Amino acid sequence: MIGINTDTDKAEYAAKAKEHELNWRDAWQGGPDGPIPSEWGIRMFPTNFVIDAEGRIRHRDVHGDKLERVVAELLAELSE
């Protein structure tokens, strides 16, 4: 999991990340118009992408049971 953070205040973001014991990599973007949100066309927050072993976006905005299912399917592809 990689987070793309769009907070505008980097010091405030860092304090929140420490307070909530963020345990994944996170890229601070300086706001919702930062480089990654702009490049990937992200307009709603949160947005998630499921990327396969080849680096292709396979799913966007899946949650709950569907997210678990698509991740399990992609992991199964690795063992084929």
Stockholm file with secondary structure:
# STOCKHOLM 1.0

chainA/1-80         MIGINTDTDKAEYAAKAKEHELNWRDAWQGGPDGPIPSEWGIRMFPTNFVIDAEGRIRHRDVHGDKLERVVAELLAELSE
#=GR chainA/1-80 SS CEEEECCSCHHHHHHHHHHTTCCSEEEECSSTTSHHHHHHTCCSSSCCEEECTTSCEEEESCCHHHHHHHHHHHHHHHTC
#=GC SS_cons        CEEEECCSCHHHHHHHHHHTTCCSEEEECSSTTSHHHHHHTCCSSSCCEEECTTSCEEEESCCHHHHHHHHHHHHHHHTC
//
